[in-house]
């Protein structure tokens, strides 16, 4: 099974080397780091690591993810999304791949709720927003989920068919909602989560938190 890992980054020159070092490269045939307009040395750090590096000047988490998806090799079977701030545990990638390898899932979400989120890794607003989004999806689709975490794996062909368009932080929930509508098999697996290196672009400011929350709820409303 050929696995491509997409890592969207913005000013992660300190965290990115750790993420790449801990990624189980024997399970991965391609790593794509998508620099979303960093003003530090993130781009150079990624190049020095010997991975494929893309530059996406249009700001937004979804924009970076879309650029990565467009650039993966056509023989790819599974695409994994992983944050570049060292909050996820890259070494847990095999756990996300197992349900797909066994033919049990099309989309696998790493659940920080089922696993373990270290103290301080998730702000109260993040926990509340995550719970609310999962609750709304349960009301709409009758399926209960615990998390909309960024560490996730999805089969490449269904990912392309979903035609994701959200340019910002609604990307993950758009993937979840469209996957439900398409009848994809969605599985959650427990993962660990830790405080990120550096300040969060979402929860690091009140404005960032409000924008992200509004974007996620707006995406749910559009797909209700």
Residue pairs with C-beta under 8 A, 6 or more apart in sequence:
1 77
1 78
1 97
1 100
1 101
2 29
2 30
2 73
2 75
2 76
2 77
2 78
3 27
3 28
3 29
3 30
3 76
3 77
3 78
3 79
3 80
3 93
3 97
3 153
4 28
4 29
4 30
4 31
4 32
4 72
4 73
4 76
4 78
4 79
4 80
4 156
5 23
5 28
5 30
5 31
5 32
5 79
5 80
5 81
5 82
5 93
6 32
6 34
6 65
6 68
6 69
6 72
6 79
6 80
6 81
6 82
7 16
7 19
7 20
7 31
7 32
7 33
7 34
7 68
7 81
7 82
7 83
7 84
8 34
8 36
8 61
8 64
8 65
8 68
8 81
8 83
8 84
9 16
9 33
9 34
9 35
9 36
9 38
9 42
9 46
9 64
9 84
9 85
10 35
10 36
10 37
10 38
10 42
10 59
10 64
10 201
11 38
11 39
11 40
11 42
11 198
12 19
12 38
12 42
12 84
12 85
12 197
12 198
13 38
13 40
13 41
13 42
13 44
13 45
14 197
14 198
15 84
15 85
15 86
15 196
15 197
15 198
16 33
16 42
16 45
16 46
16 49
16 84
17 45
17 49
18 86
18 197
19 82
19 83
19 84
19 85
19 86
19 88
19 90
20 31
20 33
20 46
20 49
20 51
20 90
22 89
22 90
22 91
23 31
23 82
23 90
23 91
23 93
24 90
24 91
24 93
24 94
25 31
27 93
27 94
27 97
28 80
28 93
29 73
29 76
30 52
30 72
30 73
30 76
31 51
31 52
32 51
32 52
32 53
32 54
32 68
32 71
32 72
33 46
33 49
33 51
33 52
33 53
33 54
33 84
34 54
34 55
34 56
34 64
34 65
34 67
34 68
35 42
35 43
35 46
35 53
35 54
35 55
35 56
35 64
36 56
36 59
36 60
36 61
36 63
36 64
37 55
37 56
37 57
37 59
42 84
43 53
43 55
46 53
47 53
52 71
54 67
54 68
54 71
56 63
56 64
56 67
58 167
60 167
60 168
60 169
61 168
61 169
61 171
62 164
62 165
62 166
62 167
62 168
62 169
62 170
62 171
62 174
63 167
63 168
65 81
65 164
65 171
66 164
66 165
66 167
69 79
69 159
69 160
69 164
72 79
72 156
76 156
77 155
77 156
78 97
78 100
78 153
78 154
78 155
78 156
79 153
79 154
79 155
79 156
79 159
80 93
80 96
80 97
80 151
80 152
80 153
81 150
81 151
81 152
81 153
81 154
82 88
82 90
82 93
82 150
82 151
83 150
83 151
83 196
85 196
85 197
85 198
85 200
86 194
86 196
86 197
87 121
87 193
87 194
87 195
87 196
88 110
88 150
88 151
88 191
88 193
89 191
89 192
89 193
89 194
92 110
92 151
92 191
92 192
93 153
95 110
95 189
95 190
95 191
96 108
96 110
96 151
96 152
96 153
96 189
96 191
97 108
97 153
98 189
99 105
99 108
99 187
99 189
100 106
100 108
100 153
100 155
104 185
104 187
105 185
105 186
105 187
106 154
106 155
106 158
106 179
106 184
106 185
106 186
107 152
107 153
107 154
107 155
107 158
107 175
107 176
107 179
107 184
107 185
107 186
107 187
108 152
108 153
108 154
108 186
108 187
108 188
108 189
109 145
109 147
109 148
109 149
109 151
109 152
109 176
109 186
109 187
109 188
109 189
110 147
110 149
110 150
110 151
110 152
110 188
110 189
110 190
110 191
111 145
111 146
111 147
111 149
111 188
111 189
111 190
111 191
112 121
112 122
112 147
112 149
112 191
112 192
112 193
113 130
113 146
113 147
114 146
114 147
114 188
114 189
114 190
114 191
115 189
115 190
115 191
115 192
115 193
116 190
116 192
116 193
117 192
117 193
118 192
118 193
118 194
118 195
120 195
121 193
121 194
121 195
121 196
122 130
122 193
123 200
123 203
123 209
125 203
125 209
125 213
126 202
126 203
126 209
129 212
129 213
129 216
130 147
130 148
132 217
133 148
133 173
133 216
133 217
133 220
134 144
134 145
134 146
134 147
134 148
136 217
136 220
137 143
137 145
137 173
137 176
137 177
137 180
137 220
138 144
138 145
140 220
140 224
141 180
143 180
143 186
145 176
145 186
145 188
146 188
147 188
148 172
148 173
148 176
148 216
149 172
149 191
149 193
150 172
151 191
152 172
152 175
154 175
154 179
158 179
158 182
158 184
159 175
161 182
162 175
162 178
162 179
162 182
163 178
164 171
164 174
164 175
164 178
165 174
166 173
166 174
166 215
166 219
168 211
168 212
168 215
169 202
169 211
169 212
169 215
169 216
170 215
170 216
170 218
170 219
173 216
173 219
173 220
174 219
174 223
176 186
177 219
177 220
177 223
178 223
179 186
180 186
181 223
200 208
201 208
202 208
202 209
202 212
203 209
203 212
